[in-house]
């Protein structure tokens, strides 16, 4: 082991991958959200529905990271030729994941979110109340999205 490796180990360091944390995560808000969600579940009527909705941006791309390679050698790794991206908006009801509603879009913005809200209302038209739980994405907060949820009777 080289001198620097010995020093690092002796001083409490280890060689490992760093842990990613969502940039805007606020752990202090979690207990309040859980309390509010539990109250929402407890007050729900037989014909009420609680849904979680979000968008995902799937990418087909090879991501290389570091590894140990013998000095003087390169290690070629075949990668994808493009960075194909697919945007999907979806919603789930906890405990009923097989009934997930999802739609692919070219992009995710206010227009696609308002379109998807219409799909939710159509699929669940027999429900008395639809409570929709969203994250803080900018396109979830626009005036057009707010107006569309009011028009459809969806509660954010």
C-alpha positions in Angstrom: 0.0 0.0 0.0 1.4 3.4 -0.9 2.1 6.0 1.8 -0.9 8.2 1.0 -3.2 5.1 1.2 -1.8 4.2 4.5 -2.1 7.7 5.8 -5.8 7.9 4.5 -6.7 4.7 6.2 -4.9 5.6 9.4 -6.8 8.9 9.5 -10.3 7.4 9.1 -10.7 7.6 5.3 -12.0 4.8 3.0 -12.2 4.5 -0.8 -15.9 4.5 -1.7 -18.5 6.2 -3.9 -20.1 9.3 -2.5 -23.8 9.2 -1.6 -26.2 11.3 -3.8 -28.7 13.5 -2.0 -31.5 15.3 -3.8 -30.5 19.0 -4.1 -33.7 20.4 -2.6 -34.4 17.7 -0.1 -35.6 19.1 3.2 -35.8 16.3 5.8 -37.3 18.7 8.4 -40.5 18.9 6.3 -41.0 15.1 6.2 -42.7 14.6 9.7 -45.2 17.4 8.8 -45.9 15.8 5.4 -46.4 12.3 7.0 -48.8 13.8 9.6 -50.8 15.6 6.9 -50.9 12.5 4.7 -52.0 10.3 7.6 -54.8 12.8 8.3 -55.8 12.8 4.7 -56.0 9.0 4.6 -58.0 8.9 7.8 -60.6 11.4 6.6 -61.0 9.9 3.1 -64.4 8.6 2.2 -65.2 5.4 0.4 -65.3 7.2 -3.0 -62.2 9.4 -2.3 -58.9 8.7 -4.0 -55.3 9.7 -3.0 -52.8 9.7 -5.9 -49.1 10.5 -6.1 -48.1 12.0 -9.4 -44.6 12.8 -10.9 -42.6 12.9 -14.1 -39.5 10.8 -14.8 -37.0 11.6 -17.5 -35.4 8.3 -18.5 -32.1 8.5 -20.3 -30.3 5.8 -22.3 -26.7 6.6 -21.8 -23.7 4.8 -20.5 -22.3 6.3 -17.3 -18.7 5.4 -16.6 -17.1 5.7 -13.2 -13.6 5.0 -11.9 -12.0 1.6 -11.4 -8.5 0.2 -10.9 -6.7 -0.4 -14.2 -3.1 -1.6 -14.6 -0.8 1.3 -15.3 0.1 1.7 -19.0 -3.2 0.0 -20.1 -6.6 1.5 -21.1 -9.8 -0.3 -20.5 -12.3 0.3 -23.4 -16.0 0.1 -22.5 -18.6 0.0 -25.2 -21.1 2.8 -24.7 -24.4 3.8 -26.2 -24.2 5.8 -29.4 -26.9 8.4 -28.3 -28.4 10.0 -25.3 -32.0 9.1 -26.0 -34.4 10.6 -23.5 -38.0 9.6 -22.7 -40.3 11.7 -20.5 -43.1 9.9 -18.7 -45.7 11.4 -16.4 -47.5 9.0 -14.1 -49.6 8.6 -11.0 -50.1 5.8 -8.6 -52.4 4.9 -5.7 -50.4 3.3 -2.9 -51.2 -0.4 -2.7 -52.5 -0.5 -6.2 -49.3 -0.2 -8.3 -50.7 -2.5 -11.0 -53.2 0.2 -11.8 -50.6 2.9 -12.5 -51.6 5.5 -15.1 -48.7 6.8 -17.2 -48.2 8.6 -20.5 -45.1 9.4 -22.5 -44.5 13.0 -23.7 -41.8 14.7 -25.8 -41.3 17.2 -23.0 -42.7 17.8 -19.5 -44.1 21.3 -19.0 -47.3 23.0 -18.0 -49.2 21.8 -21.1 -48.3 18.2 -20.6 -49.2 18.3 -16.9 -52.6 19.9 -17.7 -53.1 17.2 -20.3 -52.3 14.5 -17.8 -54.7 15.9 -15.3 -57.5 15.4 -17.8 -56.4 11.7 -18.1 -56.6 11.3 -14.4 -60.1 12.8 -14.3 -61.2 10.5 -17.1 -59.8 7.4 -15.5 -61.2 8.1 -12.1 -64.4 9.9 -13.0 -66.5 7.8 -10.5 -64.5 9.1 -7.6 -66.0 11.7 -5.3 -62.7 13.4 -4.4 -59.3 13.1 -6.1 -56.4 14.3 -3.9 -53.3 14.6 -5.9 -49.9 14.8 -4.2 -47.1 16.4 -6.2 -43.5 17.5 -5.5 -42.2 21.0 -5.9 -41.4 21.0 -9.6 -42.0 24.3 -11.3 -44.5 22.9 -13.8 -46.6 21.6 -11.0 -47.0 25.1 -9.5 -48.1 27.2 -12.5 -51.4 29.2 -12.7 -52.6 27.0 -15.6 -52.1 23.8 -13.6 -53.9 25.4 -10.6 -56.8 26.5 -12.9 -57.0 23.0 -14.5 -57.2 21.2 -11.2 -59.9 23.6 -10.0 -61.8 23.0 -13.3 -61.6 19.2 -12.9 -62.3 19.2 -9.2 -58.9 17.7 -8.3 -57.5 18.7 -4.9 -53.8 19.4 -4.7 
